[in-house]
Amino acid sequence: MAYLHELKTYASDRGTLTVLENLMPGTIQRVFYIHGAGSSPRAGHRHQRAWNALVCLSGHCRVYSHNGREEITYILSDPQQCLVLEPEDWHITDRFSADAILLVVSNEAYDRAEYIYEPYSNSQYVYEPALAHLE
């Protein structure tokens, strides 16, 4: 199941350093970031092998995660927090603030065949565009 991890952070008069390491198996194979997304949902899939680590570097967004047994919704708004998604975690990101920048780090390179788009049959996720501005 997805879990929120507090990242090691070191502050000094020269600024703040936040470290993302040892959160998922394997080595980092892919890094990308999402920005200018608005309130529209993104993702809507799970993986066969890939683990992903999500950090909202600026602004905030919502992440819904469901592993077939449990479902949890997270609000990412602190760059010192990292949401780790395991392969079985079907997820959607939405409700991005105007200044949101969501960093995603994966232990697998992109492979379209590795994605599973069908949500679990017992998923309770509902996209409510009228409420997108409230988060």
N, C-alpha and C positions, 0 to 999 in steps of 0.2 A: 504494500500500500504506500502511496505517496506520503512523504514526511517532510516537515519543515525543519531546517537545520540552521542554527545560529552560526554564522561564519566568524572565524577568528578575525578580530579587528584590532589594529594598533593605532592609537592616536598620539600625536605629538604636536609641537608648535609648527612643524613642517607639513602638517596635513594628516590625513587618515589613510591607512593602508588596510584593505580588506582582502583576505586570502580565500580562494576557492580551491580546495585540494582534498583528496582522499574521500570523496563523497559517493563515488560509484565505481563499479569494477571496470577494469580495462584502462585504456588510454584515451585521451581526448582525440576524436576523429573529425569533429565538426563543431563549429562555433558560428552562430548567427544571432542577429537581434531584430526585434520587431519594433517599429516606431510609426507614428502617424496612422495607427490602426483605427482610431475612433471607437465606437461602441460595438462594432460588428464582431461576431464570434470568429475565432480562428482555431486551427487545429481540428478537433473533431475526429480523433483517431487514437489508437494505441499502437504498440509495436510488437514484433515477434522477438527481437533481441535488444533493441536500443534502450538504454537508460538516458534520461535527460535531467539536467539541473537548470532551474529557472531562477533568475535574479532580476527583479525590477530595479534597474539602476536609477531611474528617475520616474517621478509620478507614481501611479498605481494601476493595477489591473486585478481582475478576478480570475481565479483558476478553479474550475470544477474538475474533480477527479473521481473515478469510479473503477474499482478493480473486479467487479462482478459480485462482490459480497458487501463492500462498504463504499459509501460515497461521502466525500468531504468537499466543501468549498472554502477556498483560501482567498484572502485579499493580500496581494503582495504590494507593499508600499515602503519597505525598508531595505536598502541595498546591503544590509548586513544579514539578511535572511535569504536562504536558498531553499527552494522547493525541489526535492528530488522525486522524480517520477520513475517508477519501475516499468518494465515492458508491458505488464498487464494493465497498467493504469490508463484507461480511456479518458481523455481529457479535452477540455475546451478552455480557451482563454478568451475573455471578453471584458467589457466595461473599462476599456483603456482610457485613462485621463489624457488630455490633449498633450501633455508633456511626457507621457509614458515611453520608456525605453526598456523593453524586456529582452534580456540576454538569455540565450539558450545554449547550453554546452552539452554535447552528446558523445557517447563512447562508440558510436557507429557513424560511418559516412552515409550520406543520403542514398537510399535505395527504395524506389517507389514500391517494389514488391514486398518490402518489409512492413508496410503500413497496413493496419486493419481498421477500416472506417466504420464498421457497424458497431453501434453502441450496445452495451449489455441490455438484455431485454427488461431488466428490472431497474433501469436508470430513471431517476426522477428529475433530470436536468430540464429546465424550461428557460428558453431565452426570452427575456422581457425587454424589448428595446425601449419601451416607455420609461423604464427605471434605470437605464444605462447611466444617466447623468447623476444619479444619487450616490453612487459609490465613490 
